[in-house]
């Protein structure tokens, strides 16, 4: 993957909404423009992360499914981010 993360969150095995909640906590510790990679196994996370990004100042430059694991790369937005 071309996107190099600044931090990685392993949320595999967690059920909805925990992958998203843990990602929000991890993003709060990053500086704007830093990238968080999230790994999750909950199929609902695909929609959850898509909705979260649409309603926030963050960006998702990439996401992919590798077997049973979903990978998300989230770039933290500026001061208007949630």
ABEGO torsion letter per residue (X at the ends): XABBBABBBBABGBBOAAAAAAAAAAAAABBBGBBBBBBBABAAAAAAAAAAAAABABBBABBBBBEABBBBBBBBBBAABX
